[in-house]
Amino acid sequence: MIKKTLYFGNPAYLSLKDRQIVIRLPKVDGEDAYKESETIATKPIEDVAYVVLDNNQITITQALLSALLDCNVAVISCDSRGLPAGLMLPLDGNQSQSDKWQCQIEASIPLKKRLWQLTVQAKIVNQATVLKECARCETGCMLKWASVVKSGDVDNQEARAAAYYWKRLFWDIKYFSRDRYGMPPNNLLNYGYAILRGVVARALVSSGLLPTFGIHHHNKYNAYCLADDIMEPYRPFVDELVYRIVEKDGIPPHELNREWKTKMLVIPTLDVTIAGRRMPLMVAVSQTTASLYKCYNGEMRHIIYPER
């Protein structure tokens, strides 16, 4: 069964009863004078994978938080701008966690460099496919760059491919360049990547790995370096989704409203191909993280990534 993403963009009171999320929305009396809450729905926790909290007037009980984490539900909290700002995950997502942490921590530098090489190659190939299908661009050069990525990507083919890719993907949007703080649809891309990051971090914890210790990204202020590494070949799936949304609905406003954000909540269920099989992205990510652990413990030499 494909688990759901619950998005809360209005004031709400969220609590727990009989392993169900109880959702109450406040009644409004006059000008935003909230009276007692009214129950509108319940959702089984076992059916949920992600909860997105996007309103400053949401109250969630500790009992519910504990139950969500116990079921490996990722809780994503948004800031005043509506952008994901925090992610809550369980500390014990796997029964043999300490052994897996040890394998991860003791991974050799050559192994990490090889894993990063494979990651960059997969990302560039997927970018090339998206660019060819969406912008009808020549991508032979990108496939060439992917084929010559060295261990650790010492020649930075990732940046070379990214410069070519972003210059052409949204070619019809005047002055567009990929910049986290740039003009739309950068904001839609940012939102999508934040959702993707939560999907990957949840899968890493489920596989018994620490999202903190990356194979390439290293930042003492970043608790999700490994998630940022592993999500790279999945980014093009978000890019294509944003491209299709912009193609259909136009460029989003600078401040994303609930309607625009809701369009991005399909990310966990996007169809991808991995190991020759079609499956939802969230399931594919779990296969990727499981293969990553097998690389750490010596069972495999190649991490499994999706093909666009």
N, C-alpha and C positions, 0 to 999 in steps of 0.2 A: 504494500500500500504506500502511495506517495503521501508524505506528510505535508501539512499545510503551513502557510505563513499567515499569521494574524497581525494586522496593522491597526493601530489605534491612533487616530488623528484628532479625536474630540475628547473633552473631559470625560473621565470614566473612573469607576471604582471596580477593581479587579480583585477577586478573592477566590478561595478554594472551598469546594464541597464535594465529597465523594469522588475525588480524583478528577473533578471537572473544574474548568475555569468558569467562574460565575462572573458575567459581565453586566454591570449596572451603569446606566447613563443617568445623569441628574435631570430632574424635571426643572424647567425654567419657569419662574414666576416673575413677570415684569421684565425689567432691564437686567438680565443676567443675574438675577437673585435666585440662586439654586436652592431648591427645597430637597426633601428626601429623595433618595435614588430609587430608580425603578429597574427591576431585573428585565433584561431584554433577551438574553441568550446564555446558554452554557455550551462549552466545548470540551470534549474529552482531551486531557493532556496528552494521552498516548497518540493522538492524531496530529499533534503539532510539532513542528521542527524549529520554527522561528517566531518570536514575538517582537514586534517593532513598536516602541513607545514614542509617539511623536506629538506630545502635548504636555505643557507644564502643569496641567490640572488633572493628571492621571495619578491615582492612588493605587498601589499594589501591595498586598499584604505579604509579610515575611513567609507565612505558611505557603502561599502560592509560589513565591520565588524559590523556596526550598524544593517544592514538588516539581517545578519546571526544571531545575538543575538536576534533580534526581533522575529525570527522564531524558537528560541530555538535550534539553531545549535551549537554544541560544537566545538570550534576551538582549536586544539592541535598543539603546537609548539615544534619542536625538536631541540636539541642542536647540537654542532659541531660533536658529535659522532653518531648522527642520532637517539638518544633516546628521547622519549617524555619528555620534561622538563617543560612545562607550559600548563595550560588549561584555556580557557576563556568561561564563562557561563553567561547567563543573570541574573540580580539581581531580576527581577520580572517575574518569570516563572509561577505564579499562581495567580488568581484573589483574593483569600482569604488568601494571603500569611501571613499577619501579625498575623491573628488568628492561623494559622498553626505553625508559628514560636513560638508563645506563648505556645501552647500545647507541642511542642518539648522541649523548654527550661525548662518548669515546670515538665517534666517527672520525676517520682520518681526513686530513686536508685533501689528499688526492681524490678520495671518494666524494667529498663535497664539491670539488672542482668538476668532476665528471658529471655529477648530478646537475650542476648548474649549466654545464654544456648541453646536456639533454633538454633541460628546461628552456633554454634560450632557443635551441633549434625548433622545439615544438611550438613555441610562441611565434617565431617568425613564419613558420609554415602556415599556421592558422591565420596570421595576419594577411599573408599573401592570398589565401583562399577568400577571406572576407573582402579584400580589396578588389580581387578579380570579379567576384559576384556582384558586389554593390556598386563599385565605381567603374567597372569594366576597364581596369588599368592593366598594363603590362606588369607581370610579377616575376618574370624569369630571373631578374636580378636578385629579388628577395630569396628565391629558392637557392640561388647560387650562394648568397651570403649564409643561408642556413646550413648549407653543406660544408662550409669551411670554418664553422665555429670551432674554436679550439677549447681545450680543457680550461675551465674557469672563464671562458670568453675574454681572454686577455686582449684581443684586438677590438673588443667592444662592438661586435657585429649587431648586438641588440639595439644600440643607439643609432647605428647606421640605418638599420631597417626601419626603426621608429620614425626617423626624420623623413624617409621616403613615404612611409605609410600615412602619416598624419597630414602631410602636405597634399595628399590626393584623396583621402577618404571623404572629407567634407569639402570638396573642391568648390562646390557651388555656394558655399556660405562665405561671403566677403569678409576678409580679414581674419578668418578663423585660424587659430593655431592651438595645439594641445597645450593647455596651461591650466593647472588646478584652479587658479583664480581668474581665469580668462572668461571670455564671453560665452553665452550658451551656444551649443549644448554641452559645454564643459561641465556645467552643474549637473546635468543629467548623467553624464559619464561618471562623475564623482559619486553620485548617489548609487549608481549601479555597482561600482567597484566596492563601495562600502558594504552593500548587501552580499556581494560575492565573497568578500573577506570574511564575513560572518559564516558563510557556508563552508569555506575552507577551514577556518579555525575550529568549527564544530566537528568536522570530519577528522581533523588531526587529533583532537581530544578523544574521539571515539576509537581511534586507532592506537591510543595509548601514548601519543607523542606530545611533546611540549611545543606549543606554538611560538615560544619565545626564541629558541635557538635555531637560527636560520642556517641555510647552506651557503647563502651569499649575502643577504641583507644583515647588517650588524649595526645596531643602534641601542645604546643602553636605555634610551627613553621609549623604545618601541617594544611592547610586550607581544607583538605578533609578527616577528621577523620571518619565521618559517611560513606562516600563512601568506605573507607578502611574496615569498619566493614561489610557493606552489601555485598560487593563483595566476601567475603570469600567462601560462598557455590558455587559461580560461578567459582572460580579458577580451580576446577578440569576439567571444560569444556575446558579451555585453556590448561591445562596439557595434556589432551587427544589429542587435536589438534597438539600440539608440538610433542607428541609421534608419531603420525601418519606421520607427516612431516619428522621427523628424520628417521623413519622406511622406508619411501619411497625414500627420497633424501639424506640421510646421515646427518652427524653432520655439523651444519653451521659453517662458518668461524668466527673468533673472531670479525671482523668488518662486521656487517650485511649490505649487499647491498640492492638495491631496490627490487630485485627479492625475497629475503628472507622476507623482510618486507611486501611485497604485499601478501604473503601467509597468514599473520596474520590478514589482513583486513576483513576476513570473520567472525571474531568473533561476531560482532553484529547480524549476520544472522544465526548463528549456531542453529540447532534444539535442543530444550530442552522440557522437560515435566514439566508442573506446573499445579497444581490443576486438574490433570487428562487429560490435553489437551496438544497437541504438538503445539509449536509456536516458532518463532525466539527469540533468546536470548534477544534482545533489547526490545521486547514486554513483555517477562516474567519479565525482570527487572522492568518495569513500574508497573506490577502487584505487585511485591514485595514491591516497595516503596509506592504504594497506601495502601497496607495492613499495612505497618509500621506506616503511619499516623493514620490509624484506631486504631492501638494499642495505640498510644499516646493519642487519644481523647476518648478511652474507648469503642469503637465500637467492637473491636476484642481483643482476648487474645493471638492469635498466628500469627506471621508473616508468610507469604506464601513464601516458597522457592522452587526452582526447584528440580526435582529428576533426577539423571543421569541414 
